[in-house]
Amino acid sequence: MPEEKMRHSFLVIALFAMVLGGCMMMGMGGGMMGWDGQPRSLDIQTPERIVREMIFGDYRLVADFPPLNRHQESLLSLRTHSSNDSLSIALMVRLIITLGEQEEGIEHVLLEEILTPSTDGRYEFSFTPHAKGFYHITFLVEQLGDTNMEKPFILSATQEVKATDMSGQSGSKISTLLIVGAAGMVVMMIVMMGIRF
């Protein structure tokens, strides 16, 4: 009879180890994998970098619109290139950033500013979005050298910022509950078998 009890105790301990080990592996992976088995990240989708170009005479304007992510700084820039490196031209560049809930529709103006060129002739602005939505970014070139333009050159793009994905955190919490529940079931089995034998 004691040997039979020892065998049952060994089986219960082995079962406990298997259940607890499986649940711990599930819990460790819960933060990285969703319930559908697909990887999760803080950002649902990372938009692509957009580059716009415009050529006039011997000059080429290049506007760079990097991906935008919530609470992360991105550098917006406009630069000029010439077919002759000795050529240079001063610009008056106005930057306008608007935010809308849809790609097309009502937008709210977040920023409108005249940019000052850097030493290498770049017009740059560091921007940090904090809300989700569609950010419409526009560079207006209103002056070339000493010539004011009747119609400014427009280089623009729209970048989308999506909401944070919380599925990884919720999955981790649920996995913890599974571990606790499985451990409780094994303890109850041990107690019931102890009463029986």
Secondary structure, DSSP 8 states (H G I E B T S, - for coil): -HHHHHHHHHHHHHHHHHHHHHHHHHHHHHTTB-TTS-B--SBS-----EEEEEEETTEEEEEEE----TT--EEEEEEEEESSTT----EEEEEEEEEESSSSS-EEEEEEEEE---TTS-EEEEE---S-EEEEEEEEEEEETTEEEEEEEEEEEEEEE--B--HHHHHHHHHHHHHHHHHHHHHHHHHHHHHH-
